[in-house]
């Protein structure tokens, strides 16, 4: 537009000014459109929960955050990971899009001992999701981070271009084993089973020590 009194002279467009013989300035309009992506770990381990399943917590978080993002006309997309990357929902807006996303999350099957899915590969979720996010976005990685090693580097590369928020799903029973006597424990992802005597104090202490070490390593990785 034409230069007006009190305009910042640093915004004068000299090429247009020379062509039209009238001073013109560039007027900048900030792009406020936000695009959010949800990278959702829906592997069998998120079906665990002492009071509430971690999967339910994930659904509630996505419902609230997606509704907040889309309320202002922004867009949101999602990448769903079960035992492999199998669903990509392109970024769209609207309340129906949120409902569709929640429906797809709830449609994910809960794996049984007869159909072990294998261990979670969170790095695969992150790497396969990157091509879908062509523009800078706010990315929520929602997972319990019970995964094979190697996800730290892909997460760091993702954070170089996008605003990344790691949303960690967590249950208190993953840190402390109560005294329940003889218990059959099962790995929800591999189907492996083992009998343990939770009445043995030494076992419960070793369980807590291993859990504390894993927790500390996870927090260090997320900080890096």
Rosetta blueprint (number, residue, H / E / L):
1 X L
2 X E
3 X L
4 X L
5 X L
6 X L
7 X L
8 X L
9 X H
10 X H
11 X H
12 X E
13 X L
14 X H
15 X H
16 X H
17 X H
18 X H
19 X H
20 X H
21 X L
22 X L
23 X L
24 X E
25 X E
26 X L
27 X L
28 X L
29 X L
30 X L
31 X L
32 X L
33 X L
34 X L
35 X E
36 X E
37 X E
38 X E
39 X E
40 X E
41 X E
42 X L
43 X L
44 X H
45 X H
46 X H
47 X H
48 X L
49 X L
50 X L
51 X L
52 X L
53 X L
54 X H
55 X H
56 X H
57 X H
58 X H
59 X H
60 X H
61 X H
62 X H
63 X H
64 X H
65 X H
66 X H
67 X H
68 X H
69 X H
70 X H
71 X L
72 X L
73 X L
74 X L
75 X E
76 X E
77 X E
78 X E
79 X E
80 X E
81 X E
82 X L
83 X L
84 X L
85 X E
86 X E
87 X E
88 X E
89 X E
90 X E
91 X E
92 X E
93 X L
94 X L
95 X H
96 X H
97 X H
98 X H
99 X H
100 X H
101 X H
102 X H
103 X H
104 X H
105 X H
106 X H
107 X L
108 X L
109 X L
110 X L
111 X L
112 X L
113 X H
114 X H
115 X H
116 X L
117 X L
118 X L
119 X L
120 X L
121 X L
122 X H
123 X H
124 X H
125 X H
126 X H
127 X H
128 X H
129 X H
130 X H
131 X L
132 X L
133 X L
134 X L
135 X L
136 X L
137 X L
138 X E
139 X E
140 X E
141 X E
142 X E
143 X E
144 X L
145 X L
146 X L
147 X L
148 X L
149 X L
150 X L
151 X H
152 X H
153 X H
154 X H
155 X H
156 X H
157 X H
158 X H
159 X H
160 X H
161 X H
162 X L
163 X E
164 X E
165 X E
166 X E
167 X E
168 X E
169 X L
170 X L
171 X L
172 X H
173 X H
174 X H
175 X L
176 X L
177 X L
178 X L
179 X L
180 X L
181 X L
182 X E
183 X E
184 X E
185 X E
186 X E
187 X L
188 X L
189 X L
190 X L
191 X L
192 X L
193 X E
194 X E
195 X E
196 X E
197 X E
198 X L
199 X L
200 X L
201 X H
202 X H
203 X H
204 X H
205 X H
206 X H
207 X H
208 X H
209 X H
210 X H
211 X H
212 X H
213 X H
214 X H
215 X H
216 X H
217 X H
218 X H
219 X H
220 X H
221 X H
222 X H
223 X H
224 X L
